[in-house]
Amino acid sequence: MGRFLILVVALFVLIWLLRGALSGRKRGRPESPEARSELVQCAHCGVHLPRMEARSAGGRHFCSEEHRRLGARED
Ligand SMILES: [Zn+2]
């Protein structure tokens, strides 16, 4: 009976770990309708564009790969 209990606990832990891994993967890609239609501003040239089309780096958004490379304009 003891062995059976250990098996059940091991199975429970395995399921719990798998669920944690799956939910962790989901959290990495937030794709709510609000996030898709939300407008963000390019940190370099200031143009507004949908978040889905923006490139992000360091918590900032950029309109193109070129502006992401150039970085935020400091003025
Ligand atoms: Zn830009």
PDB file of the backbone (N, CA, C, O) and the ligand in Angstrom, with CONECT records:
HET     ZN  A 101       1
ATOM      1  N   MET A   1       0.841  -1.216   0.000  1.00  0.00           N
ATOM      2  CA  MET A   1       0.000   0.000   0.000  1.00  0.00           C
ATOM      3  C   MET A   1       0.870   1.257   0.000  1.00  0.00           C
ATOM      4  O   MET A   1       0.533   2.268  -0.618  1.00  0.00           O
ATOM      5  N   GLY A   2       1.994   1.167   0.709  1.00  0.00           N
ATOM      6  CA  GLY A   2       2.917   2.299   0.769  1.00  0.00           C
ATOM      7  C   GLY A   2       3.479   2.646  -0.593  1.00  0.00           C
ATOM      8  O   GLY A   2       3.587   3.817  -0.958  1.00  0.00           O
ATOM      9  N   ARG A   3       3.838   1.606  -1.346  1.00  0.00           N
ATOM     10  CA  ARG A   3       4.397   1.808  -2.692  1.00  0.00           C
ATOM     11  C   ARG A   3       3.375   2.470  -3.609  1.00  0.00           C
ATOM     12  O   ARG A   3       3.709   3.353  -4.399  1.00  0.00           O
ATOM     13  N   PHE A   4       2.131   2.030  -3.491  1.00  0.00           N
ATOM     14  CA  PHE A   4       1.058   2.571  -4.320  1.00  0.00           C
ATOM     15  C   PHE A   4       0.874   4.071  -4.043  1.00  0.00           C
ATOM     16  O   PHE A   4       0.669   4.873  -4.954  1.00  0.00           O
ATOM     17  N   LEU A   5       0.955   4.413  -2.763  1.00  0.00           N
ATOM     18  CA  LEU A   5       0.802   5.813  -2.354  1.00  0.00           C
ATOM     19  C   LEU A   5       1.919   6.671  -2.939  1.00  0.00           C
ATOM     20  O   LEU A   5       1.678   7.780  -3.414  1.00  0.00           O
ATOM     21  N   ILE A   6       3.150   6.143  -2.899  1.00  0.00           N
ATOM     22  CA  ILE A   6       4.304   6.865  -3.456  1.00  0.00           C
ATOM     23  C   ILE A   6       4.110   7.073  -4.958  1.00  0.00           C
ATOM     24  O   ILE A   6       4.422   8.137  -5.492  1.00  0.00           O
ATOM     25  N   LEU A   7       3.586   6.033  -5.638  1.00  0.00           N
ATOM     26  CA  LEU A   7       3.343   6.098  -7.079  1.00  0.00           C
ATOM     27  C   LEU A   7       2.320   7.197  -7.392  1.00  0.00           C
ATOM     28  O   LEU A   7       2.494   7.969  -8.334  1.00  0.00           O
ATOM     29  N   VAL A   8       1.258   7.255  -6.593  1.00  0.00           N
ATOM     30  CA  VAL A   8       0.204   8.258  -6.787  1.00  0.00           C
ATOM     31  C   VAL A   8       0.775   9.659  -6.588  1.00  0.00           C
ATOM     32  O   VAL A   8       0.485  10.570  -7.363  1.00  0.00           O
ATOM     33  N   VAL A   9       1.582   9.825  -5.552  1.00  0.00           N
ATOM     34  CA  VAL A   9       2.193  11.135  -5.260  1.00  0.00           C
ATOM     35  C   VAL A   9       3.142  11.525  -6.387  1.00  0.00           C
ATOM     36  O   VAL A   9       3.156  12.677  -6.821  1.00  0.00           O
ATOM     37  N   ALA A  10       3.940  10.559  -6.865  1.00  0.00           N
ATOM     38  CA  ALA A  10       4.889  10.817  -7.957  1.00  0.00           C
ATOM     39  C   ALA A  10       4.145  11.246  -9.219  1.00  0.00           C
ATOM     40  O   ALA A  10       4.572  12.163  -9.921  1.00  0.00           O
ATOM     41  N   LEU A  11       3.019  10.567  -9.502  1.00  0.00           N
ATOM     42  CA  LEU A  11       2.200  10.884 -10.668  1.00  0.00           C
ATOM     43  C   LEU A  11       1.614  12.293 -10.546  1.00  0.00           C
ATOM     44  O   LEU A  11       1.581  13.054 -11.513  1.00  0.00           O
ATOM     45  N   PHE A  12       1.156  12.619  -9.343  1.00  0.00           N
ATOM     46  CA  PHE A  12       0.576  13.931  -9.083  1.00  0.00           C
ATOM     47  C   PHE A  12       1.605  15.037  -9.305  1.00  0.00           C
ATOM     48  O   PHE A  12       1.316  16.069  -9.911  1.00  0.00           O
ATOM     49  N   VAL A  13       2.814  14.793  -8.798  1.00  0.00           N
ATOM     50  CA  VAL A  13       3.904  15.767  -8.953  1.00  0.00           C
ATOM     51  C   VAL A  13       4.259  15.932 -10.429  1.00  0.00           C
ATOM     52  O   VAL A  13       4.511  17.045 -10.891  1.00  0.00           O
ATOM     53  N   LEU A  14       4.279  14.818 -11.167  1.00  0.00           N
ATOM     54  CA  LEU A  14       4.601  14.850 -12.592  1.00  0.00           C
ATOM     55  C   LEU A  14       3.566  15.691 -13.355  1.00  0.00           C
ATOM     56  O   LEU A  14       3.927  16.525 -14.184  1.00  0.00           O
ATOM     57  N   ILE A  15       2.289  15.466 -13.069  1.00  0.00           N
ATOM     58  CA  ILE A  15       1.202  16.217 -13.715  1.00  0.00           C
ATOM     59  C   ILE A  15       1.325  17.700 -13.368  1.00  0.00           C
ATOM     60  O   ILE A  15       1.160  18.573 -14.220  1.00  0.00           O
ATOM     61  N   TRP A  16       1.618  17.959 -12.092  1.00  0.00           N
ATOM     62  CA  TRP A  16       1.743  19.346 -11.623  1.00  0.00           C
ATOM     63  C   TRP A  16       2.884  20.055 -12.346  1.00  0.00           C
ATOM     64  O   TRP A  16       2.757  21.220 -12.723  1.00  0.00           O
ATOM     65  N   LEU A  17       4.011  19.343 -12.540  1.00  0.00           N
ATOM     66  CA  LEU A  17       5.174  19.915 -13.231  1.00  0.00           C
ATOM     67  C   LEU A  17       4.856  20.171 -14.700  1.00  0.00           C
ATOM     68  O   LEU A  17       5.245  21.202 -15.249  1.00  0.00           O
ATOM     69  N   LEU A  18       4.142  19.229 -15.344  1.00  0.00           N
ATOM     70  CA  LEU A  18       3.777  19.381 -16.751  1.00  0.00           C
ATOM     71  C   LEU A  18       2.831  20.560 -16.942  1.00  0.00           C
ATOM     72  O   LEU A  18       2.959  21.325 -17.898  1.00  0.00           O
ATOM     73  N   ARG A  19       1.885  20.698 -16.027  1.00  0.00           N
ATOM     74  CA  ARG A  19       0.933  21.818 -16.100  1.00  0.00           C
ATOM     75  C   ARG A  19       1.663  23.140 -15.938  1.00  0.00           C
ATOM     76  O   ARG A  19       1.355  24.114 -16.625  1.00  0.00           O
ATOM     77  N   GLY A  20       2.628  23.176 -15.029  1.00  0.00           N
ATOM     78  CA  GLY A  20       3.417  24.390 -14.789  1.00  0.00           C
ATOM     79  C   GLY A  20       4.212  24.779 -16.024  1.00  0.00           C
ATOM     80  O   GLY A  20       4.315  25.958 -16.363  1.00  0.00           O
ATOM     81  N   ALA A  21       4.777  23.770 -16.700  1.00  0.00           N
ATOM     82  CA  ALA A  21       5.567  24.018 -17.911  1.00  0.00           C
ATOM     83  C   ALA A  21       4.678  24.547 -19.028  1.00  0.00           C
ATOM     84  O   ALA A  21       5.077  25.446 -19.769  1.00  0.00           O
ATOM     85  N   LEU A  22       3.466  23.989 -19.153  1.00  0.00           N
ATOM     86  CA  LEU A  22       2.540  24.414 -20.208  1.00  0.00           C
ATOM     87  C   LEU A  22       2.039  25.832 -19.970  1.00  0.00           C
ATOM     88  O   LEU A  22       1.991  26.635 -20.901  1.00  0.00           O
ATOM     89  N   SER A  23       1.667  26.147 -18.736  1.00  0.00           N
ATOM     90  CA  SER A  23       1.159  27.489 -18.437  1.00  0.00           C
ATOM     91  C   SER A  23       2.276  28.518 -18.557  1.00  0.00           C
ATOM     92  O   SER A  23       2.031  29.666 -18.927  1.00  0.00           O
ATOM     93  N   GLY A  24       3.506  28.105 -18.245  1.00  0.00           N
ATOM     94  CA  GLY A  24       4.643  29.000 -18.376  1.00  0.00           C
ATOM     95  C   GLY A  24       4.874  29.386 -19.823  1.00  0.00           C
ATOM     96  O   GLY A  24       5.239  30.523 -20.125  1.00  0.00           O
ATOM     97  N   ARG A  25       4.655  28.412 -20.733  1.00  0.00           N
ATOM     98  CA  ARG A  25       4.816  28.667 -22.155  1.00  0.00           C
ATOM     99  C   ARG A  25       3.744  29.641 -22.650  1.00  0.00           C
ATOM    100  O   ARG A  25       4.017  30.512 -23.476  1.00  0.00           O
ATOM    101  N   LYS A  26       2.526  29.481 -22.136  1.00  0.00           N
ATOM    102  CA  LYS A  26       1.421  30.367 -22.526  1.00  0.00           C
ATOM    103  C   LYS A  26       1.687  31.804 -22.091  1.00  0.00           C
ATOM    104  O   LYS A  26       1.413  32.752 -22.827  1.00  0.00           O
ATOM    105  N   ARG A  27       2.228  31.947 -20.873  1.00  0.00           N
ATOM    106  CA  ARG A  27       2.469  33.279 -20.327  1.00  0.00           C
ATOM    107  C   ARG A  27       3.488  34.051 -21.170  1.00  0.00           C
ATOM    108  O   ARG A  27       3.473  35.282 -21.193  1.00  0.00           O
ATOM    109  N   GLY A  28       4.367  33.329 -21.857  1.00  0.00           N
ATOM    110  CA  GLY A  28       5.388  33.977 -22.669  1.00  0.00           C
ATOM    111  C   GLY A  28       4.834  34.628 -23.932  1.00  0.00           C
ATOM    112  O   GLY A  28       5.494  35.474 -24.534  1.00  0.00           O
ATOM    113  N   ARG A  29       3.617  34.236 -24.338  1.00  0.00           N
ATOM    114  CA  ARG A  29       3.031  34.808 -25.556  1.00  0.00           C
ATOM    115  C   ARG A  29       1.637  35.373 -25.271  1.00  0.00           C
ATOM    116  O   ARG A  29       0.640  34.714 -25.567  1.00  0.00           O
ATOM    117  N   PRO A  30       1.549  36.568 -24.707  1.00  0.00           N
ATOM    118  CA  PRO A  30       0.221  37.146 -24.457  1.00  0.00           C
ATOM    119  C   PRO A  30      -0.389  37.655 -25.760  1.00  0.00           C
ATOM    120  O   PRO A  30       0.146  38.567 -26.389  1.00  0.00           O
ATOM    121  N   GLU A  31      -1.514  37.058 -26.160  1.00  0.00           N
ATOM    122  CA  GLU A  31      -2.142  37.449 -27.416  1.00  0.00           C
ATOM    123  C   GLU A  31      -3.628  37.746 -27.241  1.00  0.00           C
ATOM    124  O   GLU A  31      -4.474  37.184 -27.937  1.00  0.00           O
ATOM    125  N   SER A  32      -3.928  38.637 -26.299  1.00  0.00           N
ATOM    126  CA  SER A  32      -5.319  39.049 -26.113  1.00  0.00           C
ATOM    127  C   SER A  32      -5.680  40.049 -27.210  1.00  0.00           C
ATOM    128  O   SER A  32      -4.786  40.690 -27.763  1.00  0.00           O
ATOM    129  N   PRO A  33      -6.976  40.201 -27.543  1.00  0.00           N
ATOM    130  CA  PRO A  33      -7.365  41.163 -28.584  1.00  0.00           C
ATOM    131  C   PRO A  33      -6.900  42.579 -28.267  1.00  0.00           C
ATOM    132  O   PRO A  33      -6.569  43.340 -29.177  1.00  0.00           O
ATOM    133  N   GLU A  34      -6.871  42.937 -26.996  1.00  0.00           N
ATOM    134  CA  GLU A  34      -6.431  44.282 -26.588  1.00  0.00           C
ATOM    135  C   GLU A  34      -4.956  44.479 -26.950  1.00  0.00           C
ATOM    136  O   GLU A  34      -4.568  45.524 -27.472  1.00  0.00           O
ATOM    137  N   ALA A  35      -4.150  43.468 -26.668  1.00  0.00           N
ATOM    138  CA  ALA A  35      -2.715  43.559 -26.945  1.00  0.00           C
ATOM    139  C   ALA A  35      -2.463  43.648 -28.442  1.00  0.00           C
ATOM    140  O   ALA A  35      -1.509  44.290 -28.880  1.00  0.00           O
ATOM    141  N   ARG A  36      -3.324  42.999 -29.231  1.00  0.00           N
ATOM    142  CA  ARG A  36      -3.138  42.982 -30.677  1.00  0.00           C
ATOM    143  C   ARG A  36      -3.457  44.336 -31.306  1.00  0.00           C
ATOM    144  O   ARG A  36      -2.775  44.768 -32.235  1.00  0.00           O
ATOM    145  N   SER A  37      -4.508  45.013 -30.793  1.00  0.00           N
ATOM    146  CA  SER A  37      -4.934  46.271 -31.397  1.00  0.00           C
ATOM    147  C   SER A  37      -4.299  47.486 -30.722  1.00  0.00           C
ATOM    148  O   SER A  37      -4.439  48.606 -31.212  1.00  0.00           O
ATOM    149  N   GLU A  38      -3.613  47.281 -29.619  1.00  0.00           N
ATOM    150  CA  GLU A  38      -3.020  48.385 -28.877  1.00  0.00           C
ATOM    151  C   GLU A  38      -1.941  49.078 -29.706  1.00  0.00           C
ATOM    152  O   GLU A  38      -1.126  48.427 -30.359  1.00  0.00           O
ATOM    153  N   LEU A  39      -1.953  50.415 -29.666  1.00  0.00           N
ATOM    154  CA  LEU A  39      -0.953  51.172 -30.396  1.00  0.00           C
ATOM    155  C   LEU A  39       0.223  51.491 -29.480  1.00  0.00           C
ATOM    156  O   LEU A  39       0.050  51.840 -28.312  1.00  0.00           O
ATOM    157  N   VAL A  40       1.404  51.365 -30.032  1.00  0.00           N
ATOM    158  CA  VAL A  40       2.609  51.725 -29.290  1.00  0.00           C
ATOM    159  C   VAL A  40       3.377  52.763 -30.106  1.00  0.00           C
ATOM    160  O   VAL A  40       3.174  52.900 -31.312  1.00  0.00           O
ATOM    161  N   GLN A  41       4.251  53.481 -29.431  1.00  0.00           N
ATOM    162  CA  GLN A  41       5.002  54.541 -30.089  1.00  0.00           C
ATOM    163  C   GLN A  41       6.457  54.122 -30.279  1.00  0.00           C
ATOM    164  O   GLN A  41       7.090  53.570 -29.378  1.00  0.00           O
ATOM    165  N   CYS A  42       6.958  54.395 -31.454  1.00  0.00           N
ATOM    166  CA  CYS A  42       8.369  54.095 -31.720  1.00  0.00           C
ATOM    167  C   CYS A  42       9.230  55.007 -30.861  1.00  0.00           C
ATOM    168  O   CYS A  42       9.059  56.226 -30.867  1.00  0.00           O
ATOM    169  N   ALA A  43      10.165  54.403 -30.116  1.00  0.00           N
ATOM    170  CA  ALA A  43      11.020  55.179 -29.211  1.00  0.00           C
ATOM    171  C   ALA A  43      12.042  56.011 -29.979  1.00  0.00           C
ATOM    172  O   ALA A  43      12.695  56.882 -29.405  1.00  0.00           O
ATOM    173  N   HIS A  44      12.180  55.746 -31.264  1.00  0.00           N
ATOM    174  CA  HIS A  44      13.167  56.482 -32.062  1.00  0.00           C
ATOM    175  C   HIS A  44      12.535  57.647 -32.820  1.00  0.00           C
ATOM    176  O   HIS A  44      12.985  58.785 -32.683  1.00  0.00           O
ATOM    177  N   CYS A  45      11.486  57.380 -33.626  1.00  0.00           N
ATOM    178  CA  CYS A  45      10.916  58.436 -34.472  1.00  0.00           C
ATOM    179  C   CYS A  45       9.545  58.904 -33.984  1.00  0.00           C
ATOM    180  O   CYS A  45       9.039  59.922 -34.455  1.00  0.00           O
ATOM    181  N   GLY A  46       8.931  58.166 -33.038  1.00  0.00           N
ATOM    182  CA  GLY A  46       7.677  58.617 -32.434  1.00  0.00           C
ATOM    183  C   GLY A  46       6.426  58.219 -33.196  1.00  0.00           C
ATOM    184  O   GLY A  46       5.329  58.624 -32.813  1.00  0.00           O
ATOM    185  N   VAL A  47       6.555  57.437 -34.266  1.00  0.00           N
ATOM    186  CA  VAL A  47       5.394  57.018 -35.042  1.00  0.00           C
ATOM    187  C   VAL A  47       4.586  55.981 -34.244  1.00  0.00           C
ATOM    188  O   VAL A  47       5.159  55.176 -33.511  1.00  0.00           O
ATOM    189  N   HIS A  48       3.245  56.006 -34.393  1.00  0.00           N
ATOM    190  CA  HIS A  48       2.397  55.038 -33.708  1.00  0.00           C
ATOM    191  C   HIS A  48       2.111  53.858 -34.618  1.00  0.00           C
ATOM    192  O   HIS A  48       1.855  54.029 -35.810  1.00  0.00           O
ATOM    193  N   LEU A  49       2.155  52.667 -34.057  1.00  0.00           N
ATOM    194  CA  LEU A  49       1.878  51.457 -34.831  1.00  0.00           C
ATOM    195  C   LEU A  49       1.331  50.378 -33.917  1.00  0.00           C
ATOM    196  O   LEU A  49       1.571  50.410 -32.710  1.00  0.00           O
ATOM    197  N   PRO A  50       0.581  49.397 -34.487  1.00  0.00           N
ATOM    198  CA  PRO A  50       0.049  48.317 -33.641  1.00  0.00           C
ATOM    199  C   PRO A  50       1.174  47.561 -32.949  1.00  0.00           C
ATOM    200  O   PRO A  50       2.246  47.353 -33.517  1.00  0.00           O
ATOM    201  N   ARG A  51       0.907  47.153 -31.711  1.00  0.00           N
ATOM    202  CA  ARG A  51       1.914  46.445 -30.921  1.00  0.00           C
ATOM    203  C   ARG A  51       2.419  45.189 -31.642  1.00  0.00           C
ATOM    204  O   ARG A  51       3.590  44.823 -31.535  1.00  0.00           O
ATOM    205  N   MET A  52       1.510  44.537 -32.381  1.00  0.00           N
ATOM    206  CA  MET A  52       1.872  43.299 -33.081  1.00  0.00           C
ATOM    207  C   MET A  52       2.944  43.526 -34.143  1.00  0.00           C
ATOM    208  O   MET A  52       3.732  42.631 -34.447  1.00  0.00           O
ATOM    209  N   GLU A  53       2.962  44.759 -34.714  1.00  0.00           N
ATOM    210  CA  GLU A  53       3.923  45.044 -35.788  1.00  0.00           C
ATOM    211  C   GLU A  53       5.197  45.695 -35.264  1.00  0.00           C
ATOM    212  O   GLU A  53       6.164  45.877 -36.004  1.00  0.00           O
ATOM    213  N   ALA A  54       5.187  46.043 -33.982  1.00  0.00           N
ATOM    214  CA  ALA A  54       6.340  46.739 -33.413  1.00  0.00           C
ATOM    215  C   ALA A  54       7.435  45.772 -32.992  1.00  0.00           C
ATOM    216  O   ALA A  54       7.164  44.638 -32.598  1.00  0.00           O
ATOM    217  N   ARG A  55       8.667  46.233 -33.079  1.00  0.00           N
ATOM    218  CA  ARG A  55       9.803  45.483 -32.534  1.00  0.00           C
ATOM    219  C   ARG A  55      10.060  46.019 -31.134  1.00  0.00           C
ATOM    220  O   ARG A  55      10.074  47.233 -30.930  1.00  0.00           O
ATOM    221  N   SER A  56      10.262  45.140 -30.177  1.00  0.00           N
ATOM    222  CA  SER A  56      10.529  45.606 -28.827  1.00  0.00           C
ATOM    223  C   SER A  56      11.933  45.242 -28.381  1.00  0.00           C
ATOM    224  O   SER A  56      12.481  44.200 -28.739  1.00  0.00           O
ATOM    225  N   ALA A  57      12.492  46.143 -27.587  1.00  0.00           N
ATOM    226  CA  ALA A  57      13.818  45.901 -27.008  1.00  0.00           C
ATOM    227  C   ALA A  57      13.926  46.717 -25.738  1.00  0.00           C
ATOM    228  O   ALA A  57      13.695  47.926 -25.750  1.00  0.00           O
ATOM    229  N   GLY A  58      14.273  46.071 -24.650  1.00  0.00           N
ATOM    230  CA  GLY A  58      14.458  46.751 -23.369  1.00  0.00           C
ATOM    231  C   GLY A  58      13.211  47.467 -22.885  1.00  0.00           C
ATOM    232  O   GLY A  58      13.302  48.531 -22.274  1.00  0.00           O
ATOM    233  N   GLY A  59      12.029  46.883 -23.159  1.00  0.00           N
ATOM    234  CA  GLY A  59      10.767  47.465 -22.708  1.00  0.00           C
ATOM    235  C   GLY A  59      10.290  48.618 -23.573  1.00  0.00           C
ATOM    236  O   GLY A  59       9.274  49.240 -23.266  1.00  0.00           O
ATOM    237  N   ARG A  60      11.013  48.915 -24.659  1.00  0.00           N
ATOM    238  CA  ARG A  60      10.623  49.974 -25.582  1.00  0.00           C
ATOM    239  C   ARG A  60      10.208  49.372 -26.917  1.00  0.00           C
ATOM    240  O   ARG A  60      10.555  48.235 -27.239  1.00  0.00           O
ATOM    241  N   HIS A  61       9.460  50.155 -27.687  1.00  0.00           N
ATOM    242  CA  HIS A  61       8.967  49.664 -28.976  1.00  0.00           C
ATOM    243  C   HIS A  61       9.533  50.502 -30.107  1.00  0.00           C
ATOM    244  O   HIS A  61       9.771  51.701 -29.968  1.00  0.00           O
ATOM    245  N   PHE A  62       9.741  49.835 -31.225  1.00  0.00           N
ATOM    246  CA  PHE A  62      10.288  50.508 -32.399  1.00  0.00           C
ATOM    247  C   PHE A  62       9.489  50.108 -33.634  1.00  0.00           C
ATOM    248  O   PHE A  62       8.941  49.007 -33.695  1.00  0.00           O
ATOM    249  N   CYS A  63       9.421  51.023 -34.639  1.00  0.00           N
ATOM    250  CA  CYS A  63       8.607  50.791 -35.828  1.00  0.00           C
ATOM    251  C   CYS A  63       9.290  49.860 -36.817  1.00  0.00           C
ATOM    252  O   CYS A  63       8.619  49.238 -37.641  1.00  0.00           O
ATOM    253  N   SER A  64      10.594  49.753 -36.751  1.00  0.00           N
ATOM    254  CA  SER A  64      11.322  48.929 -37.724  1.00  0.00           C
ATOM    255  C   SER A  64      12.581  48.353 -37.096  1.00  0.00           C
ATOM    256  O   SER A  64      13.030  48.784 -36.034  1.00  0.00           O
ATOM    257  N   GLU A  65      13.129  47.375 -37.782  1.00  0.00           N
ATOM    258  CA  GLU A  65      14.373  46.746 -37.323  1.00  0.00           C
ATOM    259  C   GLU A  65      15.497  47.785 -37.294  1.00  0.00           C
ATOM    260  O   GLU A  65      16.363  47.756 -36.419  1.00  0.00           O
ATOM    261  N   GLU A  66      15.467  48.703 -38.265  1.00  0.00           N
ATOM    262  CA  GLU A  66      16.467  49.771 -38.359  1.00  0.00           C
ATOM    263  C   GLU A  66      16.425  50.660 -37.104  1.00  0.00           C
ATOM    264  O   GLU A  66      17.463  50.960 -36.515  1.00  0.00           O
ATOM    265  N   HIS A  67      15.217  51.076 -36.704  1.00  0.00           N
ATOM    266  CA  HIS A  67      15.100  51.952 -35.534  1.00  0.00           C
ATOM    267  C   HIS A  67      15.390  51.203 -34.233  1.00  0.00           C
ATOM    268  O   HIS A  67      15.862  51.797 -33.264  1.00  0.00           O
ATOM    269  N   ARG A  68      15.108  49.901 -34.213  1.00  0.00           N
ATOM    270  CA  ARG A  68      15.435  49.101 -33.035  1.00  0.00           C
ATOM    271  C   ARG A  68      16.957  49.058 -32.867  1.00  0.00           C
ATOM    272  O   ARG A  68      17.484  49.114 -31.756  1.00  0.00           O
ATOM    273  N   ARG A  69      17.627  48.957 -33.987  1.00  0.00           N
ATOM    274  CA  ARG A  69      19.096  48.894 -33.976  1.00  0.00           C
ATOM    275  C   ARG A  69      19.678  50.244 -33.534  1.00  0.00           C
ATOM    276  O   ARG A  69      20.645  50.294 -32.774  1.00  0.00           O
ATOM    277  N   LEU A  70      19.068  51.345 -34.026  1.00  0.00           N
ATOM    278  CA  LEU A  70      19.542  52.681 -33.684  1.00  0.00           C
ATOM    279  C   LEU A  70      19.231  53.035 -32.231  1.00  0.00           C
ATOM    280  O   LEU A  70      19.953  53.815 -31.610  1.00  0.00           O
ATOM    281  N   GLY A  71      18.154  52.460 -31.692  1.00  0.00           N
ATOM    282  CA  GLY A  71      17.806  52.678 -30.293  1.00  0.00           C
ATOM    283  C   GLY A  71      16.963  53.927 -30.096  1.00  0.00           C
ATOM    284  O   GLY A  71      16.652  54.638 -31.051  1.00  0.00           O
ATOM    285  N   ALA A  72      16.595  54.188 -28.835  1.00  0.00           N
ATOM    286  CA  ALA A  72      15.752  55.326 -28.506  1.00  0.00           C
ATOM    287  C   ALA A  72      16.522  56.621 -28.690  1.00  0.00           C
ATOM    288  O   ALA A  72      17.709  56.720 -28.380  1.00  0.00           O
ATOM    289  N   ARG A  73      15.801  57.614 -29.207  1.00  0.00           N
ATOM    290  CA  ARG A  73      16.423  58.929 -29.404  1.00  0.00           C
ATOM    291  C   ARG A  73      16.421  59.669 -28.076  1.00  0.00           C
ATOM    292  O   ARG A  73      15.371  59.826 -27.453  1.00  0.00           O
ATOM    293  N   GLU A  74      17.553  60.111 -27.653  1.00  0.00           N
ATOM    294  CA  GLU A  74      17.684  60.788 -26.352  1.00  0.00           C
ATOM    295  C   GLU A  74      17.695  62.297 -26.546  1.00  0.00           C
ATOM    296  O   GLU A  74      18.727  62.879 -26.877  1.00  0.00           O
ATOM    297  N   ASP A  75      16.526  62.937 -26.337  1.00  0.00           N
ATOM    298  CA  ASP A  75      16.501  64.395 -26.342  1.00  0.00           C
ATOM    299  C   ASP A  75      15.357  64.927 -25.526  1.00  0.00           C
ATOM    300  O   ASP A  75      15.185  66.141 -25.422  1.00  0.00           O
TER     301      ASP A  75
HETATM  302 ZN    ZN A 101      10.671  54.574 -35.861  1.00  0.00          ZN2+
END
